[in-house]
Amino acid sequence: MNASRWSSLPSRQSRKQSLRNCEFTTSPNGARAVQAATVPTSASKRILRPSFTRRVPPDIEHDKERVFLLSTTHGAETHALAAAIATMRVYQENDVVERLHQQGTRLKAGADEVIAKHGMSEYVRIIGRPCCLVFATHDRDGEPSQEFRTLFMQELIRRGVLGPSFVVSYSHSDADIDQTIAAIDGAVGVYARAMEEGAGRYLIGPATKGVYRRYN
């Protein structure tokens, strides 16, 4: 049964009321059938034909501007609820928050050190709380640069780190943090050369675009 059929099914109360208005008849083959009282019970028409009507709550049908979409798109997504419960259980049984701050602090300290080594502290900055770190990239004029952000992420990927941000998780080990710091070190080295020669010389594709922008 498709979604449109499901949406038109009557409520339990309306089904009970309709059954009260129905009569039972016997078909020629001996089987019993339910027929709405408004339908003639002739010998040639022993079929189920209840006359249900769909009632729409009065507060849904109106001529005002719509401000919210009523939807059951994720109504049956029980696996997401199960995952949420399992996640909360991990938080209860382990020092997750402490671990996130510990690994984030370690990552930021190491990243700041290698960025400073390349003289790029004014252009590549690690910001945010230890448990939720992001990075900012700037060009030679100190302006936020999507081109240099693309270059930085490109060089991280080249070194095995997929890093649109530096948000740590409970599963990140010390070895993972060390690998990320090493990748930042190499990426910032390329970043420093691109500051002198231009990011376009090192990019292997077009620069990414911000999600929240006025024009495409």
Secondary structure, 3 states (H helix, E strand, C coil): CCHHHHHCCCCHHHHHHHHHCEEEEECCCCCEEEEECCCCCCCCCCCCCCCCCCCCCCCCCCCCCCCCCCCCCCCCCHHHHHHHHHHHHHHHHCCHHHHHHHHHHHHHHHHHHHHHHCCCCCCEEEECCCCCEEEEEECCCCCECHHHHHHHHHHHHHCCCCCCCECCCCCCCHHHHHHHHHHHHHHHHHHHHHHHHCHHHCCCCCCCCCCCCCCC
